[in-house]
């Protein structure tokens, strides 16, 4: 029983860690895509 609890704790930690990385990766990809599209249309930020 102790082994199951230990593995469950590790699994939760693993999921939380990778969830943050995926979310950040998606955010970065979207930001990059928007900036590239703006550059093609020659938009600038003031």
TASUL-V179357 format. One record per pair of residues at least 6 apart in sequence whose C-alpha atoms are under 8 Angstrom apart, sorted by sequence separation. I is the first residue (numbers start at 1). J is the second residue. D is the distance in Angstrom with one decimal. If there is no record, write none. Layout:
BEGIN
I_J_D / I_J_D
END
This chain:
BEGIN
38_44_7.4
END
